[in-house]
Amino acid sequence: MMHAVRKRTPSRVALHRNGMSISILNFRISALARLHEQTNGDWRERDLSVLFRRVHTAAEIQQY
């Protein structure tokens, strides 16, 4: 069964609302995720929390 309609994930909604800065952060997250999968095979909770804290801070800085 093929589904033509793509699910709108929260990241997509944020992308529409906040524009380019979020898409750049999104791109960096996905690139880091791919790199991490190649090296470690799976995410560790600690790594994720550090990554998202950095991204959150970067997004806050860009608002001002």
Order of alpha helices (4+ residues) and beta strands (2+ residues): alpha-alpha-alpha
